Amino acid sequence: MFKRLNTGGENLKPQEIRNSTIKLLNDDFNQFIVKMSNVDSFKNCISNISSEKKSNDMIKSLYLDFLHLKITETTINMMWENS
């Protein structure tokens, strides 16, 4: 996708590549994820995760998983109600 200017640098992790792509296209969604990952109810959901594992990227990734599960749950419930 893009190369780092400093060829001696570390390779990007997959999540770093996704973050960069999102920011290049439109940073609104990334800002939404950052904002929502700071909501108390979500913080409560991840309260059992150790501090060492709670990097900014990990928290955003966990929120995306959380969001995906909520959307899936809502979709299944709507399908069930309409059947």
C-alpha positions in Angstrom: 0.0 0.0 0.0 2.7 2.4 0.9 6.3 2.2 2.0 7.9 3.7 5.0 10.5 6.4 4.1 13.0 4.8 6.5 13.6 1.4 5.1 15.3 0.3 8.3 12.0 0.8 10.2 9.7 -2.0 11.5 7.0 -3.5 9.2 3.5 -2.2 9.8 1.2 -4.5 11.7 -2.2 -5.3 9.9 -4.1 -3.0 12.3 -1.7 -0.2 11.6 -2.2 -0.6 7.9 -6.0 -0.5 8.4 -5.8 2.6 10.6 -3.6 4.4 8.0 -6.0 3.5 5.2 -9.0 4.7 7.2 -7.3 8.0 8.1 -6.3 8.6 4.4 -9.8 8.0 3.2 -11.7 9.8 5.9 -10.8 10.3 9.5 -14.4 10.7 10.7 -14.9 7.0 11.3 -11.6 6.7 13.2 -12.5 9.6 15.4 -15.9 8.0 16.1 -14.2 4.7 17.2 -11.8 6.7 19.4 -14.8 8.6 21.0 -16.9 5.5 21.5 -14.1 3.5 22.9 -14.0 6.0 25.8 -17.6 5.5 26.7 -18.0 4.2 30.3 -20.2 1.2 29.3 -17.5 0.0 26.9 -14.7 0.6 29.4 -16.7 -1.5 31.8 -16.8 -4.3 29.3 -13.0 -4.4 29.0 -12.3 -3.7 32.6 -10.9 -7.3 33.2 -8.2 -6.9 30.5 -4.8 -6.2 31.9 -3.3 -2.8 31.5 -0.4 -4.2 29.4 -2.8 -5.3 26.8 -4.8 -2.1 26.6 -2.9 -0.1 24.0 -4.8 2.5 22.0 -4.8 0.2 18.9 -6.0 -2.8 21.0 -8.8 -0.8 22.5 -10.0 0.4 19.1 -9.8 -3.1 17.8 -11.8 -4.4 20.7 -14.4 -1.7 20.2 -14.7 -2.7 16.5 -15.3 -6.3 17.6 -17.9 -5.0 20.1 -19.6 -2.9 17.5 -19.7 -5.9 15.1 -21.3 -8.1 17.7 -23.9 -5.5 18.5 -24.8 -5.0 14.8 -25.0 -8.8 14.3 -27.2 -9.2 17.4 -29.5 -6.4 16.3 -29.7 -7.9 12.8 -30.5 -11.4 14.1 -33.2 -10.0 16.4 -34.8 -8.1 13.6 -34.8 -11.2 11.4 -36.3 -13.3 14.2 -39.0 -10.7 14.9 -39.9 -10.5 11.2 -40.1 -14.2 10.5 
